[in-house]
Amino acid sequence: MLGSGLGLIGSAFAQGGGGGPVRELPPSQPTGPPIPEMEREMPIEPGRRLGWAVVGLGKFALNQILPSFGESRSSKLVALVSGNRQKAEQVAPRYGVETHNLYDYQSFDRIADNPEVDVVYVILPNALHAEYTVRAFKAGKHVFCEKPMAVTVEECETMIRAGREAGRKLMVAYRAQFEPHNVEAIRRVREGEIGALHLVTSDHGRILDPKDPADQWRMVKSLAGGGSLYDIGIYSLQAARYLTGEEPVEVFGQIVNKKDDPRFREVEDRMAFQVRFPSGAIANLSSSYSTSSVKRIQAFGEKGSLILDAATEYESNKLTLRTEKGRQEVKMKEQSQFAAEMDHFSQSVIDNREPKTPGEEGLRDIRIMQAIYRSAQEGKPIALDATGSLR
Ligand code: NAD
């Protein structure tokens, strides 16, 4: 379904040899065929959709996830879990959630007795992901968990084991793998449009705001697990992995913290990191909590390159391809990456198949990021084995 509805803008490529000047498209005057509709399946009737409970009514849940249920075809919001009853009671009627389906963190385990809930979506600070995932499995529910999957490798392994023991599925919310421009970029790299892929660069940065409650726990290591790398550098790392389709054999990281900045007493500000892959491809990646917003991914191959800029915004991302034929903007029909990832998980549960980004995918990133921290600490590259563990 995803990635099938591409439309090319920019049929007016530079003519002639590869060495000729690259023609830029006028920014607001796209040419070429109209953009076809994405092949989007019709919603199934509400009674047959899986019921989801959202745990944590913070910034991301309220602003992005709850509204996205409106666009989903096989997932419906049926329950909320929040420490703030008043907030839950205000939010519930907007999404048709009934009062008897409101829980707090103490009463959460009673969700086991609620047949309306099939899936629990954990949207809490990172250090709480493991606890609520395990409790949800014990309640017999499937779990969709925000990134990063957890704080430690051991927590991830416990979550995976708990899912297996309960006979329930676990998926990590890697929305970029469901975002149409990223999906299309992966397809084009795999089909060889830019030739052998030699270099990926990706940068994710924003300003960490100590006045924003959503950023306050991000400054506390025991809640966040790490700094910019865990929070947004994970998108840079994911990009390198999903564009190459390979797993790292070596990582090298460097941390830069501004001296005396109270935001970075416990977690890192800037992380520059390099990842080497078996084919020889290299990724030059970064994350930052002290630069203005950047969410960019670039892939450079023998025959061309592609740029996703922005790459990981919630909407309006942009994919540009540069080959010997010239430069083209690849327009994709906007589609909610949140609804797409949730529906993918619901469908995986319905069809009893492995989701695209299961717990093992989240665990692998935590292993690699732990190795990057270790490399930064020791000031030398760290070799990894095929599972992402230290060699
Ligand atoms: P947030 O602080 O706005 O939300 C966290 C929620 O957890 C709040 O409602 C808070 O009250 C609750 N909470 C429960 N126990 C808590 C405790 N002990 N300390 C602090 N808060 C507690 O944060 P957020 O930005 O919504 O992030 C939540 C999760 O979602 C994180 O894991 C984050 O990485 C993830 N996230 C993912 C994306 C994405 O694009 N996939 C974007 C933003 C956040």
Residues whose N, C-alpha, C, O or C-beta is under 5 A from the ligand:
A	BS01	NAD	G56 L57 G58 K59 F60 A61 I123 L124 P125 N126 E146 K147 P148 A173 P213 A214 W217
